Amino acid sequence: MAILALLAALLLPTLNAAKGRARAAGCVGNLRQLVLGWKMYADDNNGLLAVNVPLPEDTPAWVAANFSFPSQKTNSAVLRQGLIFPYVRNPAVYHCPADTTQINGTPIVLSVSMNGWMGSRTMNRPQPYGNAAGDRTFVRESEFSVIGAASRLWVISDEDPSTLNDGWFLVTMDDSKPFASFPGIRHQHGAGQVFADGHAQIFKLRDPASVPGAQIRASNTDWLLLKQMTTQP
């Protein structure tokens, strides 16, 4: 019995690590499906990207999530009413396999959000969103080719449940609100991300200060890297 207990103790970390890798792979696979749906929507709409705006109550958007109302967090209608749902019709794809967040015992339906610099000109406003002079927003696929940025700019990312209130991820390029939207860190302190060219990765947060709810300085190395991947001058 003692030997069996010892073997179990030795194997448990390996099993947990394997489960973690499987969940990360599932997350990346989901993100790739979402960005494929995003691209298919643009192909069917003359290159126009799916609308992405904060708290889209009456505006059709890529998802209709307004999580100001807790009941909405478990309501799959926020996905089914989204502009890309006809292309990604499986609600499970919008949820990270490692996300265990629940409301009254029911899992939330959305684990990810879209880069706020894509899908609208919202971030062109200097207030309250903190646009640095010269940074670009993207509403058409052709706007990526102008600066050859499709492989360098992320489209959809895991978001931490503490800041996930809609399908729109805020990155203030003027550093007015570092990590106002915080990446999900469910994969060994990393977030799944997918880019405009379709490739995906786990974005590991390595700065010790990168903790949800913490006061983040503009010099935070993870914040600086996220900004580099969010938009381009």
N, C-alpha and C positions, 0 to 999 in steps of 0.2 A: 504493500500500500504506500509505503514511504517513497519507494522508487517511482511508482506511478504518479504520485503527487509532485515529485521533483521533475519528472518528464513533462507533466502538464504545465508546471511553472516555467520551464525552459521553452516550451512550444508556444505558449500564449502570446508573447510579444511578436513572434513570427506570424502567427495567425492574424493578430490585430493589424500588423503592417500590411499583410496581404489583402485584408478587407479594405484598408485605407487606400491601397493602390487601385483596387477594383472600383471603389466609389469615385476616386479621382478620374479614372478612365471613363466611367459612366457620365460624370459631369462634363468632361471634354466632349464626349460623343453627343450629348444633348445640345451643347453650345454650337457644335458644328451643324446640327440639324436646324437650329434656330437661325443661324446666319445664312444657311442655304435658303430657308424660307424668306428671309429678308431680301436676299438677292433675287429670288424668283418674283417677289412682289415688285421690285424695281424693274425687272425685265418686262413685266406685264403693264407697267405704268410709265413707259417712255423714259426710264432711268430715274424716275422720282423715288426717293427713299421713303419708306414708311414713316409717318408722322411720329415724332417723339417729343412730348411736351410734359412739363410737370403737372401732376394731378389732373389728368384729362377727363374732366367731368362731362362736358358736352362736346368735346373735340374728339373725333375718331383718331385713335392712335394705335401704335403697334400692340400695346395691351391697354386695357381700360382701367387699370388698377388705381384706385384711390383708397389707400389704407388708413385714411383718417377715421374710417369706420371699421372697427375690428372684425365685424361680420364679413366684410369684403375679403379679408385675408384668406378665408377658406372657401370662397365662392368661385367656382371655375368659370362663371360667366365673365369675369374680368379677362379671362384668356379667350373665350369663345367669341367675344365681341371685338377682339383685336384685329387689326388690319392684316396681320400675317397668319392668323389662325387657319384660313383656307389652305395655306401651304404647309402648316405644321399643326396637324389636327389632333395630336396626342397630348392631352394636358400634362402627362407625366414628364414630357420633355422640358417643360418650363420650371421644373423643380429639381434641385440638386439632390442626388442620392444620399449625400451626407448631411442634408439639412433635416434636423429632427424637430424644428420649431413647430409648436402646436398652439392652437387657441381652443380652450375648453376641450382638450383631448382630440381635436381634429387637426391634421396636418395643414399647414398653409399651402397655397397652390403655386406661389411664385417665389423663387429664390434669387432671381437675377434682375438686372436692370440694364438699360441701354445708355451708352455714352451721350451725355447731354449736349455735346457739340454736333450730334448727328440727328437729322430728322426734322429740324426746325432752325430758325434764326434766333431762338430764345437767348442764346449765350452772347449774341452781338450787343445785348443791352449792358451797359457798364454797371448798372444797378438794378436789382440787388445781387446780380449773379457774378460780378467780378471779372469781366472780360478785359484781358490785357490787350493793349493796342496792337492791331495787326493779326491777331489770332483768328483762324478760320472756323466757320461753321460749314456743315455739309448737308445739302438737301437733294443733291443729284449725284449719281454714280460718277458722272464725268468730272466732278470736282475733285475726286481723288487723283485722277490721271494728270491733272494740271500740275500737281506737285509730286507725283509718283509716290503717294503715301499709303496705298492700300495695304501693304504688308507691315506698315509701322503703326497703324492706328487701330485700337481695339473698338469693337462695336458693342458687345454684350459681355457682362461680367457678373460673377457672383457678387451679391451685396449682403452685408451683415444685417440680420433682422433688426438690430437696434436703430438702423437708419432707413431701412427699406419701407418707404411710405407710398411709393408709386413705381412705375417702370422706367423712371428717369434718374440717371446717375449724375450728380453734380460734382464737377471739378472746376474750382475757381482758379483760373490761370494767374490772377493777380495776388494769390495767396491770402485772400481775405477770409477764407473758411477752409483751411486744410482738412481734408477727409470729412467734409460735411456729409458726404455719402461715403461709408466705409466699406472697403472690399470684404467679401465673405472670407473667412480664414478657416474653413472647414477641412482643408487639405494640408495638414502639417503646417499650419499658419500661412496657407496660401489660398489664392482665389482663382477659380477657373476664368479664363478670358478667351474670347475669340475675336479675330481681327478681320478687317474688311476684305482681305484676300482669301479668307476661309480657314487659315491655320489657327490652331488653338494652343494654349499653354496653361500651366499653373503658375500664377504670379506669386512668388514667395515674398512675404514681407519680412525683411531681415533686420530692420532698425528696431532695437529693443523698446523704443517708445511707441511703436505702432501697435496700439491696443485700442479696441473699440471703447469709446467714452473718455479716452484720455485727451489731455490738451496737447495737440500736435503742433509743433513748430514748423515754420516754413522751410527750415533747413533739414527736416526729416528726409532721409535718403529715399525711402519708399515713396513719399509724396513727390519728390523731384522726378523719380523715374516714372510714376504714374502720369504726371503732367506731360512728359516727353512722348508718351504713347497715346495721348488723348487728342491733341490737335497739333497743328503746325502753323507757323507764320505764313 
